[in-house]
Amino acid sequence: MSPLSSRTRSVRVRATAAATLVVAIFLGLGAVGFALLQRHQLENAVVDAARQQAHDLASQIASSTPSGALNTGEGDQSLVQIVDAQGRVIASSPSVDGEQPIVSAQPDVGTTQTLVTDSLPIGEGSNFVVVAQGARTPDGPVTILVAESLELVSESTAIVVGLLVVGYPLVLAAVGGTSYWLVGRALAPVEQLRRRVASIHGTSKATERVPVPDTHDEISRLAETMNAMLDRLHVASQSQRQFVADASHELRSPLATIRAVHEIAALHPEAQEWDQAGQEVLGELDRVDRLVADMLLLARADERGIPLTLEEVDLDDILRQEADRLGRVHSLDVALHAPPVRAVADRHQLARAVRNLTDNAARHCHSRIELRLTEADDSATIEVIDDGPGIPLADRDRVFERFVRLDQSRARTQGGTGLGLPIAREIAQSLGGTLDLIHSEAGARFAFTIPRATR
């Protein structure tokens, strides 16, 4: 895009053009309306003057019939004729002395008619307003004709129109220039914010923020919103880097073990116990497989949610199977309280979430795990309780973060990766439920709640 094209598409130019166009439309309509209104008022003034003159003459001739010339004192801008009932001019202004009646109107006594004509013998074709009023004289009824020139009205209107034509573009130029300057002043803080945000890049400036002006207007709110966005981006970037670092560490540990087993076997093949080495390698590969599957699941959940296949599920059957597995694999004391409860859910994902919760409990308990199933009107809750050391209050939210482990050690003898609880919470949320850590005096108590029917 060329600089000229970019400039013409700028907010400043478009706002200036829009403001100037609106002013041009309203100013044009106002100018036309003003010119028409002024002409209308001037014409009304001329008509009123003619009517007043006709009324005065009617009062004067009521006692005596005039004849000959009338002294109107208006030159060729005004004329008067008095016409009898037979259409003969019995008196007139000197400028039309001897002329025929200027109009043929003969209104009744006491009534008036108003006409506009340009065929008078004076005024060189100018328009005249003619007021015809019926009056009574001692010799009978007559018609008083008073004509007033509209030349001054036309000249005044032409002057006003000329001034408007000259002033119209000057006003628009002033409006355009003022709008351009004002919009530029208004957008200057926005441009400063844009430049400041553009300068924030890389890790060295990741914590910098845009200044918030003390104006308490849209600009200050924009700056606050941008700072909040930068904070979220910074947190997301840190979380992403931490996620990559933790994932790399988690993958490096089993790979290093596999490499060490093979290097030892290569150096001392005669002393290597191949059955044990194979079991170690398979165990580490299983850990890698679980880790990759968990990361893929979380990646899909972040992108488009966890895919679900909903059906009616017996929750008590899932808990009973999990209790049998815990007792068989971990040799733990497992207490089960699971009355028959059915819910619409994804059987595979629900079993996976329960497995993650029970595996977490098995890693941290002393000897006993309790599984409880309760139901409400429209929800069901699975509780997993262990008798371990519990979770500090300050860490009750951190346990649901990815790759977070509270023991701070990096040993993986028990196989934990820090993804089980985050995955369980993602599954609960995808089913329209929740996973919470409930405060207890001893041990950890997780409550997995889902609706019994689809929403």
VEXRO-361219 format. One record per residue (C-alpha): residue in one letter; x, y, z. Coordinates in steps of 0.2 Angstrom, whole numbers, plus 2048, in hexadecimal, padded with zeros to 3 digits. Example, Ala and Ser with C-alpha at 12.3 -4.5 7.8 and 13.67 -1.06 7.14 Angstrom:
2
pt rest->A x->83E y->7EA z->827
pt rest->S x->844 y->7FB z->824
//
This chain:
455
pt rest->M x->800 y->800 z->800
pt rest->S x->807 y->811 z->7FB
pt rest->P x->80A y->81F z->808
pt rest->L x->7FC y->829 z->800
pt rest->S x->7F0 y->81B z->800
pt rest->S x->7F4 y->818 z->813
pt rest->R x->7F2 y->82A z->817
pt rest->T x->7E1 y->82C z->80E
pt rest->R x->7DB y->81D z->818
pt rest->S x->7E0 y->823 z->829
pt rest->V x->7D3 y->826 z->836
pt rest->R x->7D8 y->839 z->836
pt rest->V x->7D5 y->83B z->824
pt rest->R x->7C5 y->831 z->824
pt rest->A x->7BE y->83A z->834
pt rest->T x->7C2 y->84B z->82C
pt rest->A x->7BA y->847 z->81C
pt rest->A x->7AB y->840 z->825
pt rest->A x->7A9 y->850 z->830
pt rest->T x->7AC y->85B z->821
pt rest->L x->79F y->852 z->817
pt rest->V x->792 y->853 z->825
pt rest->V x->795 y->865 z->827
pt rest->A x->794 y->868 z->814
pt rest->I x->783 y->860 z->813
pt rest->F x->77C y->869 z->822
pt rest->L x->784 y->879 z->81D
pt rest->G x->77D y->878 z->80C
pt rest->L x->76C y->874 z->811
pt rest->G x->76D y->882 z->81E
pt rest->A x->773 y->88E z->811
pt rest->V x->765 y->88A z->805
pt rest->G x->758 y->88A z->813
pt rest->F x->75F y->89B z->819
pt rest->A x->75E y->8A3 z->807
pt rest->L x->74C y->89D z->804
pt rest->L x->747 y->8A3 z->815
pt rest->Q x->74E y->8B4 z->813
pt rest->R x->746 y->8B6 z->802
pt rest->H x->735 y->8B0 z->809
pt rest->Q x->737 y->8BD z->818
pt rest->L x->73B y->8CB z->80C
pt rest->E x->72D y->8C7 z->800
pt rest->N x->721 y->8C7 z->80F
pt rest->A x->727 y->8D8 z->814
pt rest->V x->724 y->8DF z->803
pt rest->V x->713 y->8D7 z->803
pt rest->D x->70F y->8DE z->814
pt rest->A x->715 y->8EF z->80E
pt rest->A x->70A y->8EE z->7FF
pt rest->R x->6FA y->8E9 z->809
pt rest->Q x->6FD y->8F7 z->816
pt rest->Q x->6FE y->904 z->808
pt rest->A x->6EE y->8FD z->800
pt rest->H x->6E5 y->8FD z->810
pt rest->D x->6EB y->90F z->813
pt rest->L x->6E4 y->914 z->802
pt rest->A x->6D4 y->90C z->805
pt rest->S x->6D2 y->916 z->815
pt rest->Q x->6D6 y->926 z->80C
pt rest->I x->6CA y->923 z->7FD
pt rest->A x->6BB y->91E z->807
pt rest->S x->6B6 y->930 z->809
pt rest->S x->6BB y->937 z->7F7
pt rest->T x->6BE y->92F z->7E6
pt rest->P x->6D0 y->933 z->7E1
pt rest->S x->6D4 y->937 z->7CF
pt rest->G x->6E4 y->93B z->7C5
pt rest->A x->6F6 y->938 z->7CC
pt rest->L x->6FA y->930 z->7DD
pt rest->N x->709 y->935 z->7E6
pt rest->T x->710 y->925 z->7EC
pt rest->G x->722 y->92B z->7EE
pt rest->E x->72A y->91A z->7E9
pt rest->G x->731 y->91D z->7D8
pt rest->D x->731 y->90E z->7CD
pt rest->Q x->732 y->902 z->7DC
pt rest->S x->720 y->904 z->7E0
pt rest->L x->710 y->909 z->7D7
pt rest->V x->6FD y->90B z->7DB
pt rest->Q x->6EE y->90B z->7D0
pt rest->I x->6DC y->90D z->7D4
pt rest->V x->6D0 y->905 z->7C8
pt rest->D x->6BD y->907 z->7C8
pt rest->A x->6B0 y->8F9 z->7C6
pt rest->Q x->6B1 y->8FB z->7B3
pt rest->G x->6C4 y->8F8 z->7B3
pt rest->R x->6C9 y->90A z->7B0
pt rest->V x->6D8 y->911 z->7B9
pt rest->I x->6D2 y->921 z->7C2
pt rest->A x->6E2 y->925 z->7CB
pt rest->S x->6F4 y->91E z->7CA
pt rest->S x->706 y->921 z->7CF
pt rest->P x->70F y->92D z->7C3
pt rest->S x->71A y->91F z->7BC
pt rest->V x->70B y->916 z->7B5
pt rest->D x->700 y->925 z->7B1
pt rest->G x->6F5 y->921 z->7A2
pt rest->E x->6F9 y->90E z->7A3
pt rest->Q x->6EC y->900 z->7A3
pt rest->P x->6E9 y->8F7 z->7B3
pt rest->I x->6F8 y->8ED z->7B8
pt rest->V x->6ED y->8DE z->7BC
pt rest->S x->6DB y->8D9 z->7B9
pt rest->A x->6D7 y->8D4 z->7CB
pt rest->Q x->6C7 y->8DC z->7D2
pt rest->P x->6C5 y->8D5 z->7E4
pt rest->D x->6B5 y->8D8 z->7EE
pt rest->V x->6B5 y->8E7 z->7FA
pt rest->G x->6BF y->8E4 z->809
pt rest->T x->6C9 y->8D5 z->802
pt rest->T x->6DA y->8D4 z->7FA
pt rest->Q x->6E3 y->8C9 z->7ED
pt rest->T x->6F6 y->8C8 z->7EC
pt rest->L x->6FF y->8C4 z->7DB
pt rest->V x->711 y->8C4 z->7D4
pt rest->T x->714 y->8CA z->7C3
pt rest->D x->722 y->8D0 z->7B8
pt rest->S x->718 y->8D9 z->7AA
pt rest->L x->717 y->8EA z->7B1
pt rest->P x->71B y->8F9 z->7A7
pt rest->I x->729 y->8FE z->7B3
pt rest->G x->737 y->8F5 z->7BB
pt rest->E x->73F y->8EE z->7AB
pt rest->G x->737 y->8DD z->7AD
pt rest->S x->73A y->8DB z->7C0
pt rest->N x->72E y->8D1 z->7CA
pt rest->F x->720 y->8DB z->7D4
pt rest->V x->715 y->8D6 z->7E2
pt rest->V x->703 y->8DD z->7DE
pt rest->V x->6F6 y->8DF z->7EC
pt rest->A x->6E5 y->8E2 z->7E6
pt rest->Q x->6D8 y->8E8 z->7F3
pt rest->G x->6C6 y->8EB z->7F1
pt rest->A x->6C1 y->8FC z->7F8
pt rest->R x->6B1 y->907 z->7F8
pt rest->T x->6B0 y->91A z->7F3
pt rest->P x->6A2 y->926 z->7F3
pt rest->D x->6A1 y->923 z->7E0
pt rest->G x->6A0 y->910 z->7E1
pt rest->P x->6AC y->901 z->7E4
pt rest->V x->6BE y->902 z->7DD
pt rest->T x->6CD y->8F6 z->7DD
pt rest->I x->6DE y->8FD z->7E5
pt rest->L x->6ED y->8F5 z->7DC
pt rest->V x->6FD y->8F7 z->7E6
pt rest->A x->70D y->8F0 z->7DD
pt rest->E x->71E y->8EE z->7E7
pt rest->S x->72E y->8E9 z->7DE
pt rest->L x->737 y->8D9 z->7E3
pt rest->E x->747 y->8DF z->7DB
pt rest->L x->74F y->8E3 z->7EC
pt rest->V x->74A y->8D2 z->7F2
pt rest->S x->752 y->8CA z->7E4
pt rest->E x->762 y->8D4 z->7E6
pt rest->S x->763 y->8D1 z->7F9
pt rest->T x->760 y->8BE z->7F6
pt rest->A x->76E y->8BE z->7E8
pt rest->I x->77A y->8C7 z->7F4
pt rest->V x->776 y->8BA z->802
pt rest->V x->779 y->8AC z->7F5
pt rest->G x->789 y->8B3 z->7EF
pt rest->L x->78F y->8B4 z->801
pt rest->L x->78A y->8A2 z->804
pt rest->V x->793 y->89C z->7F5
pt rest->V x->7A3 y->8A5 z->7F9
pt rest->G x->7A2 y->8A0 z->80C
pt rest->Y x->79D y->88E z->809
pt rest->P x->7AE y->887 z->803
pt rest->L x->7B7 y->892 z->810
pt rest->V x->7AD y->88B z->81E
pt rest->L x->7AF y->87A z->818
pt rest->A x->7C2 y->87D z->817
pt rest->A x->7C2 y->883 z->828
pt rest->V x->7B8 y->874 z->82E
pt rest->G x->7C3 y->868 z->825
pt rest->G x->7D3 y->870 z->82C
pt rest->T x->7CC y->871 z->83E
pt rest->S x->7C6 y->85F z->83D
pt rest->Y x->7D6 y->859 z->837
pt rest->W x->7E0 y->862 z->845
pt rest->L x->7D4 y->85D z->852
pt rest->V x->7D3 y->84A z->84D
pt rest->G x->7E6 y->84B z->84C
pt rest->R x->7E7 y->851 z->85E
pt rest->A x->7DA y->844 z->864
pt rest->L x->7E4 y->836 z->85B
pt rest->A x->7F5 y->83B z->861
pt rest->P x->7F4 y->831 z->871
pt rest->V x->7EE y->822 z->867
pt rest->E x->7FD y->824 z->85C
pt rest->Q x->809 y->825 z->86B
pt rest->L x->801 y->815 z->872
pt rest->R x->803 y->80D z->861
pt rest->R x->816 y->812 z->860
pt rest->R x->819 y->80C z->872
pt rest->V x->810 y->7FB z->870
pt rest->A x->81A y->7F9 z->85F
pt rest->S x->82A y->7FC z->869
pt rest->I x->826 y->7EE z->876
pt rest->H x->82D y->7DE z->86F
pt rest->G x->839 y->7D1 z->875
pt rest->T x->83C y->7CB z->887
pt rest->S x->846 y->7DB z->88B
pt rest->K x->837 y->7E6 z->889
pt rest->A x->829 y->7D9 z->88D
pt rest->T x->825 y->7E1 z->89E
pt rest->E x->824 y->7F3 z->897
pt rest->R x->812 y->7FB z->896
pt rest->V x->80B y->80A z->88E
pt rest->P x->808 y->81A z->898
pt rest->V x->7F6 y->81D z->89E
pt rest->P x->7F1 y->82F z->89C
pt rest->D x->7E8 y->837 z->8AB
pt rest->T x->7D9 y->83C z->8A0
pt rest->H x->7CC y->82F z->8A5
pt rest->D x->7C6 y->82E z->893
pt rest->E x->7C6 y->821 z->885
pt rest->I x->7D9 y->823 z->882
pt rest->S x->7DD y->81F z->894
pt rest->R x->7D1 y->810 z->894
pt rest->L x->7D9 y->80B z->884
pt rest->A x->7EA y->80C z->88C
pt rest->E x->7E4 y->802 z->89B
pt rest->T x->7DD y->7F5 z->890
pt rest->M x->7ED y->7F3 z->886
pt rest->N x->7F7 y->7F2 z->896
pt rest->A x->7EB y->7E4 z->89C
pt rest->M x->7ED y->7DB z->88B
pt rest->L x->800 y->7DD z->88C
pt rest->D x->7FF y->7D5 z->89D
pt rest->R x->7F5 y->7C7 z->897
pt rest->L x->801 y->7C4 z->888
pt rest->H x->810 y->7C5 z->894
pt rest->V x->808 y->7B8 z->89F
pt rest->A x->804 y->7AD z->891
pt rest->S x->815 y->7AF z->88A
pt rest->Q x->81D y->7AA z->89A
pt rest->S x->811 y->79B z->89C
pt rest->Q x->815 y->796 z->88A
pt rest->R x->828 y->797 z->88E
pt rest->Q x->825 y->78E z->89E
pt rest->F x->81B y->780 z->896
pt rest->V x->828 y->77D z->889
pt rest->A x->836 y->77D z->896
pt rest->D x->82C y->771 z->8A1
pt rest->A x->827 y->766 z->892
pt rest->S x->839 y->765 z->88D
pt rest->H x->83E y->760 z->89E
pt rest->E x->831 y->753 z->89F
pt rest->L x->836 y->74C z->88F
pt rest->R x->849 y->74D z->892
pt rest->S x->848 y->743 z->8A2
pt rest->P x->841 y->732 z->89B
pt rest->L x->84B y->735 z->88B
pt rest->A x->85B y->737 z->896
pt rest->T x->856 y->727 z->89F
pt rest->I x->854 y->71D z->88F
pt rest->R x->864 y->723 z->888
pt rest->A x->86E y->71F z->898
pt rest->V x->867 y->70D z->898
pt rest->H x->86C y->70B z->886
pt rest->E x->87D y->712 z->889
pt rest->I x->881 y->707 z->898
pt rest->A x->87A y->6F8 z->88E
pt rest->A x->886 y->6FD z->87F
pt rest->L x->895 y->6FF z->88B
pt rest->H x->892 y->6EF z->896
pt rest->P x->887 y->6E3 z->88C
pt rest->E x->88D y->6D5 z->896
pt rest->A x->887 y->6DC z->8A7
pt rest->Q x->877 y->6E4 z->8A1
pt rest->E x->867 y->6DC z->8A7
pt rest->W x->85C y->6DD z->897
pt rest->D x->84C y->6DA z->89F
pt rest->Q x->84E y->6E8 z->8AC
pt rest->A x->855 y->6F4 z->89E
pt rest->G x->846 y->6F0 z->893
pt rest->Q x->83A y->6F3 z->8A1
pt rest->E x->842 y->704 z->8A5
pt rest->V x->842 y->709 z->893
pt rest->L x->830 y->704 z->891
pt rest->G x->82B y->70D z->8A1
pt rest->E x->833 y->71D z->89B
pt rest->L x->82B y->71B z->88A
pt rest->D x->81A y->71A z->892
pt rest->R x->81E y->72A z->89C
pt rest->V x->822 y->733 z->88B
pt rest->D x->813 y->72C z->883
pt rest->R x->808 y->732 z->891
pt rest->L x->810 y->743 z->891
pt rest->V x->80E y->745 z->87F
pt rest->A x->7FC y->740 z->87F
pt rest->D x->7F8 y->74C z->88E
pt rest->M x->801 y->75A z->885
pt rest->L x->7F7 y->757 z->875
pt rest->L x->7E7 y->756 z->87F
pt rest->L x->7EA y->767 z->887
pt rest->A x->7EF y->76E z->876
pt rest->R x->7DF y->768 z->86E
pt rest->A x->7D5 y->76F z->87D
pt rest->D x->7DD y->780 z->87B
pt rest->E x->7D9 y->781 z->869
pt rest->R x->7C8 y->77A z->867
pt rest->G x->7C3 y->771 z->878
pt rest->I x->7C3 y->75F z->87C
pt rest->P x->7B9 y->754 z->870
pt rest->L x->7AB y->74B z->879
pt rest->T x->7A0 y->73C z->875
pt rest->L x->791 y->73E z->881
pt rest->E x->787 y->72F z->887
pt rest->E x->77F y->729 z->897
pt rest->V x->78C y->724 z->8A3
pt rest->D x->78B y->71A z->8B4
pt rest->L x->797 y->725 z->8BF
pt rest->D x->797 y->718 z->8CC
pt rest->D x->79E y->70B z->8C0
pt rest->I x->7AC y->716 z->8BC
pt rest->L x->7B0 y->719 z->8CE
pt rest->R x->7AF y->707 z->8D2
pt rest->Q x->7BB y->702 z->8C4
pt rest->E x->7C7 y->710 z->8CA
pt rest->A x->7C6 y->70A z->8DC
pt rest->D x->7CA y->6F8 z->8D6
pt rest->R x->7D9 y->6FE z->8CC
pt rest->L x->7E0 y->708 z->8DB
pt rest->G x->7DF y->6FA z->8E7
pt rest->R x->7E7 y->6EE z->8DA
pt rest->V x->7F5 y->6F9 z->8D4
pt rest->H x->7FA y->704 z->8E3
pt rest->S x->7F4 y->6F8 z->8F1
pt rest->L x->7EB y->707 z->8F9
pt rest->D x->7DC y->707 z->905
pt rest->V x->7CE y->70D z->8FA
pt rest->A x->7BE y->713 z->901
pt rest->L x->7AF y->714 z->8F5
pt rest->H x->79F y->71C z->8F7
pt rest->A x->796 y->71C z->8E6
pt rest->P x->783 y->71A z->8E5
pt rest->P x->77C y->717 z->8D4
pt rest->V x->77D y->728 z->8CA
pt rest->R x->77B y->72B z->8B7
pt rest->A x->780 y->73A z->8AD
pt rest->V x->782 y->73F z->89B
pt rest->A x->795 y->740 z->898
pt rest->D x->7A4 y->73A z->88E
pt rest->R x->7A8 y->729 z->896
pt rest->H x->7BA y->729 z->890
pt rest->Q x->7BE y->73B z->895
pt rest->L x->7B5 y->739 z->8A6
pt rest->A x->7BF y->729 z->8AA
pt rest->R x->7CF y->732 z->8A5
pt rest->A x->7CB y->741 z->8B1
pt rest->V x->7C7 y->735 z->8BF
pt rest->R x->7D7 y->72B z->8BC
pt rest->N x->7E2 y->73B z->8BC
pt rest->L x->7DA y->740 z->8CD
pt rest->T x->7DC y->72F z->8D5
pt rest->D x->7EE y->72E z->8CE
pt rest->N x->7F2 y->73E z->8D6
pt rest->A x->7EA y->738 z->8E7
pt rest->A x->7F4 y->728 z->8E6
pt rest->R x->805 y->732 z->8E4
pt rest->H x->802 y->73D z->8F3
pt rest->C x->7F7 y->732 z->8FF
pt rest->H x->7FE y->728 z->90E
pt rest->S x->7F4 y->719 z->90D
pt rest->R x->7E1 y->71D z->90A
pt rest->I x->7D7 y->725 z->8FB
pt rest->E x->7C4 y->728 z->8FC
pt rest->L x->7B9 y->729 z->8ED
pt rest->R x->7A8 y->731 z->8EF
pt rest->L x->799 y->733 z->8E3
pt rest->T x->78B y->73F z->8E7
pt rest->E x->77C y->746 z->8DD
pt rest->A x->772 y->756 z->8DD
pt rest->D x->763 y->75A z->8D3
pt rest->D x->76C y->75E z->8C3
pt rest->S x->77E y->759 z->8C7
pt rest->A x->78A y->74C z->8CD
pt rest->T x->79A y->74E z->8D7
pt rest->I x->7A8 y->742 z->8D8
pt rest->E x->7B4 y->745 z->8E7
pt rest->V x->7C6 y->73E z->8E8
pt rest->I x->7CD y->73F z->8FA
pt rest->D x->7DE y->73A z->900
pt rest->D x->7E6 y->739 z->911
pt rest->G x->7F7 y->742 z->90B
pt rest->P x->7FF y->752 z->911
pt rest->G x->7F2 y->75C z->908
pt rest->I x->7F5 y->76C z->8FD
pt rest->P x->7F9 y->77D z->905
pt rest->L x->7EC y->78A z->903
pt rest->A x->7F8 y->795 z->8F9
pt rest->D x->7FA y->787 z->8EC
pt rest->R x->7E8 y->782 z->8EA
pt rest->D x->7E6 y->78B z->8D9
pt rest->R x->7F8 y->787 z->8D3
pt rest->V x->7F5 y->774 z->8D3
pt rest->F x->7EA y->776 z->8C4
pt rest->E x->7F8 y->77F z->8BA
pt rest->R x->801 y->774 z->8AD
pt rest->F x->811 y->76C z->8B2
pt rest->V x->80F y->773 z->8C4
pt rest->R x->815 y->767 z->8D2
pt rest->L x->816 y->76D z->8E4
pt rest->D x->824 y->762 z->8EA
pt rest->Q x->830 y->76C z->8DF
pt rest->S x->83B y->75D z->8DB
pt rest->R x->83E y->758 z->8CA
pt rest->A x->83E y->745 z->8CE
pt rest->R x->832 y->73B z->8C4
pt rest->T x->833 y->72A z->8CD
pt rest->Q x->820 y->72B z->8D0
pt rest->G x->81C y->730 z->8BE
pt rest->G x->813 y->741 z->8C1
pt rest->T x->814 y->74E z->8B3
pt rest->G x->80A y->75C z->8BA
pt rest->L x->7FD y->75A z->8AD
pt rest->G x->7F0 y->74E z->8B5
pt rest->L x->7E6 y->75C z->8BF
pt rest->P x->7E6 y->768 z->8B0
pt rest->I x->7DF y->75B z->8A5
pt rest->A x->7D2 y->756 z->8B1
pt rest->R x->7CC y->768 z->8B3
pt rest->E x->7CC y->76A z->8A0
pt rest->I x->7C1 y->75A z->89F
pt rest->A x->7B5 y->761 z->8AD
pt rest->Q x->7B3 y->771 z->8A4
pt rest->S x->7B0 y->769 z->893
pt rest->L x->7A2 y->75F z->89B
pt rest->G x->79A y->76F z->8A2
pt rest->G x->7A0 y->76C z->8B4
pt rest->T x->7AE y->771 z->8C0
pt rest->L x->7BD y->769 z->8C9
pt rest->D x->7C1 y->771 z->8DA
pt rest->L x->7CD y->76E z->8E8
pt rest->I x->7C3 y->76F z->8F8
pt rest->H x->7CB y->774 z->908
pt rest->S x->7CD y->766 z->915
pt rest->E x->7D6 y->764 z->925
pt rest->A x->7E1 y->756 z->91F
pt rest->G x->7E5 y->74F z->90E
pt rest->A x->7DF y->756 z->8FD
pt rest->R x->7CD y->755 z->8F7
pt rest->F x->7C8 y->758 z->8E5
pt rest->A x->7B6 y->75A z->8E0
pt rest->F x->7B2 y->756 z->8CD
pt rest->T x->7A0 y->75D z->8CA
pt rest->I x->797 y->75A z->8B9
pt rest->P x->785 y->75D z->8B4
pt rest->R x->77A y->74D z->8B3
pt rest->A x->773 y->752 z->8A2
pt rest->T x->77A y->75C z->893
pt rest->R x->777 y->76F z->893
//
